[in-house]
């Protein structure tokens, strides 16, 4: 593919792309690669320092921290990926529809979107998760709805430009209805900026999911999540500072990888940035 050929030229993007794939592979195989049971409580090994048996030590319940970081990778990847998909599936169709139809429908939809964009994403997510409940599903819905307005605006903007093209006018002249035009003619020509935005937004989902868990509004114990593990580790920074290393490093690597991959995808797919390759 032309995309892969151009993407491979970006050494940094390629390196972090492989790193991101490794994190997703860890998430998919978490239950098989954990060195110990991440849920098993062992009060005889409470706050054991890093060793050959427990590479990242154990927590206040004697649970293996490395195993919990690996399982938390699965939880975080699942929640953030589904939240991103939820935001795209909700925001893009609405944006395309109002952008194509125009009129009072567009005016009402965009005013509501502007109202949602006034609030910080994390604040809006907190309100939604309090209503829906602090579960994996609740976090997915909260983060998805909080980010959906961004996709609505982008989809509307590119649809406004695409509907003026000759191929759309030809489809209208041929008697095609608006659902057919949106799916067969407009979507294939506006998918690039949507893909780029979804890639660039993934780190935001990760940070917000961890923030919700850190505040106790995300995935609930005993299921591990990076933000939740950081919240637990902060109470033992003096006596057991090693507890913070695993979840903090995993969070930094994921966010950094997703950010740099998003930048690389944007430069690869954006025709205006081809000369950089």
SVG drawing of the C-alpha trace seen along z (x, -y; Angstrom):
<svg xmlns="http://www.w3.org/2000/svg" viewBox="-35 -28 51 46">
<polyline fill="none" stroke="black" stroke-width="0.4" points="0.0,0.0 1.1,-3.6 0.3,-4.5 2.6,-1.9 5.3,-2.7 5.3,-6.4 4.8,-5.6 7.9,-3.4 10.0,-6.4 9.3,-7.9 11.8,-6.2 10.4,-7.6 6.8,-6.9 7.7,-3.4 9.5,-2.7 6.7,-3.9 4.1,-2.3 5.8,1.1 5.8,0.2 2.1,-0.6 1.4,2.7 3.4,4.5 1.2,2.8 -1.9,4.0 -0.4,7.5 0.2,7.4 -3.4,6.3 -4.7,9.2 -2.6,11.8 -2.6,10.4 -4.3,13.4 -1.7,15.8 1.5,13.9 1.1,12.6 3.8,14.3 1.4,14.6 -2.3,14.3 -2.9,10.5 -5.8,10.9 -4.3,13.4 -3.8,11.9 -0.8,13.1 -0.4,11.3 2.9,13.0 4.5,11.0 3.0,7.6 5.2,4.8 7.9,7.1 10.6,5.1 11.5,6.0 13.2,9.4 13.6,12.3 10.2,13.6 8.4,10.3 10.1,8.0 8.2,4.9 7.5,6.0 4.2,6.6 1.5,4.2 -0.2,3.8 -2.1,7.0 0.9,9.0 -0.3,9.0 2.4,9.1 2.6,5.6 4.0,6.6 1.0,9.0 -1.4,6.2 0.3,3.7 0.0,6.3 -3.7,6.9 -4.2,3.1 -2.9,2.7 -5.7,4.9 -8.3,2.9 -7.0,-0.5 -6.6,0.5 -10.1,2.0 -11.8,-1.0 -10.0,-3.6 -10.3,-1.8 -14.0,-1.3 -14.5,-4.8 -12.7,-6.1 -14.9,-3.9 -18.0,-5.0 -17.1,-8.7 -16.5,-8.1 -19.7,-6.1 -21.8,-8.7 -20.1,-11.9 -19.2,-11.2 -22.7,-10.2 -24.3,-13.2 -21.7,-15.5 -22.1,-14.2 -25.9,-14.3 -26.1,-17.9 -23.4,-19.0 -25.2,-17.6 -28.7,-18.6 -28.0,-22.1 -30.9,-24.3 -32.3,-24.4 -31.2,-20.8 -27.6,-21.9 -28.1,-25.1 -29.6,-23.2 -27.1,-20.4 -24.1,-22.7 -25.3,-25.0 -25.7,-21.9 -22.2,-20.8 -20.8,-24.2 -22.4,-24.0 -20.8,-20.6 -17.4,-21.9 -17.6,-24.7 -17.0,-22.2 -13.5,-20.6 -13.5,-17.0 -12.6,-15.5 -15.4,-17.5 -18.0,-16.4 -16.8,-12.8 -17.0,-13.0 -20.6,-14.1 -21.5,-11.4 -19.7,-8.6 -21.4,-9.6 -24.8,-9.2 -23.9,-6.0 -21.9,-4.4 -18.2,-3.8 -17.8,-0.7 -15.9,0.1 -19.1,-0.5 -19.7,-3.7 -16.2,-5.0 -16.6,-4.1 -19.9,-6.0 -18.6,-9.0 -15.4,-9.3 -17.2,-8.6 -19.9,-11.2 -17.3,-13.8 -15.2,-13.5 -18.1,-13.0 -18.6,-16.8 -15.1,-17.0 -15.9,-14.4 -19.2,-16.1 -17.5,-19.4 -14.8,-17.7 -17.3,-15.5 -19.6,-18.5 -16.7,-20.7 -15.4,-18.2 -18.9,-17.2 -19.7,-20.9 -16.7,-20.9 -17.3,-17.5 -21.0,-18.1 -20.1,-20.9 -18.0,-18.5 -19.1,-17.5 -19.4,-13.8 -22.0,-14.6 -23.9,-16.8 -23.8,-14.0 -25.1,-11.5 -28.0,-13.9 -28.8,-14.3 -28.8,-10.6 -31.6,-10.4 -29.5,-9.1 -30.9,-9.7 -29.0,-11.3 -28.2,-8.1 -26.6,-6.6 -24.7,-9.8 -23.3,-10.0 -22.2,-6.4 -21.0,-5.8 -19.7,-9.2 -19.0,-11.5 -17.7,-9.1 -14.9,-7.6 -13.6,-11.1 -13.7,-12.5 -12.4,-9.4 -8.8,-10.6 -9.3,-13.5 -11.5,-11.3 -8.9,-8.6 -6.2,-11.2 -8.4,-12.8 -9.1,-9.4 -5.4,-8.5 -4.5,-11.9 -7.3,-11.6 -6.4,-8.2 -3.8,-9.6 -6.5,-11.9 -8.8,-8.9 -6.0,-7.1 -5.2,-10.1 -8.8,-10.8 -9.5,-7.1 -6.6,-7.0 -7.7,-10.3 -11.2,-9.0 -9.7,-5.8 -7.3,-8.0 -10.3,-9.9 -12.1,-6.6 -14.7,-7.1 -13.2,-4.6 -12.7,-0.9 -13.3,0.3 -11.0,2.5 -9.9,5.3 -9.7,4.9 -6.4,3.1 -6.1,-0.1 -3.1,-2.4 -4.7,-5.5 -6.1,-3.4 -2.7,-1.8 -1.1,-5.3 -3.7,-6.4 -2.9,-3.4 0.9,-3.9 0.9,-7.5 0.0,-6.5 3.2,-4.4 5.7,-6.6 8.1,-6.8 8.1,-3.2 7.5,-1.5 8.3,-3.9 8.7,-1.0 4.9,-0.7 4.6,-3.7 7.2,-2.7 5.1,-0.1 1.9,-1.9 3.6,-5.3 6.0,-3.9 3.2,-2.0 1.1,-5.2 4.0,-7.3 5.0,-4.8 1.4,-4.4 0.6,-8.1 4.0,-8.9 3.6,-6.1 0.0,-7.0 1.0,-10.7 3.9,-10.1 2.0,-7.5 -0.8,-10.0 1.6,-12.7 3.2,-10.2 -0.2,-9.1 -1.2,-12.8 1.9,-13.6 1.5,-10.4 -2.2,-10.9 -2.1,-14.7 -1.1,-15.6 0.2,-19.0 2.8,-17.3 4.1,-14.8 7.3,-16.8 8.3,-16.0 8.6,-12.4"/>
</svg>
